[in-house]
């Protein structure tokens, strides 16, 4: 559901606005964890989360007048995607510890495969889309399925198993920063001073936060 809602949202709103909304998912993870564990989130996690979100806002473009004219349905779908993903992260934490990260990821990918195919063949009944896919396209799909879907999900499950859903969600906020850096280095896309400052700040905050937690645990 998170992926499906995200894709439909991207049809209606710009990617930078979509990312701003989707990457609010850590707050829902913190809230869900608080409800499950019947306690308030740690104030340090809340401060780190708020700081990261502020600088992430600048990494993804900062104040943009187009935000005022954002398609409301697109924004709602992005919000639902964020909530859906946060539920997956919390379930991952609860179930992954019991059955293991490999088995949990296998189940997650299997059920995603089944339901995404049900959706595809229900929506595109009259279109023989698969007939137009070349051998190269199939190869790219297989590579993406393994290296961009299954392995990342496996690493997510193992990470959550080791450090918990809350810490994982906050660290995962570095995703857009890495994406923008890679786009700048490999695709020659532009990177503004504002984005550079925001990126360095996000990475710096996460580094300091994790370093302090490592020291506290030793």
Secondary structure, 3 states (H helix, E strand, C coil): CHHHHHHHHHHHCCHHHHHHHHCCHHHHHHHHHHHHHCCCCCHHHHHHHHHHHHHHHHHCCCCCHHHHHCCHHHHHHHHHHHHHHHHHHHHHHHHHHHHCHHHHHHHHHHHHHHHHHHHHHHHCCCCCHHHHCCHHHHHHHHHHHHHHHHHHHHHHHHHHHHHCHHHHHHHHHHHHHHHHHHHHHHCCCCCCHHHHHHHHHHHHHHHHHHHHHHHHHC
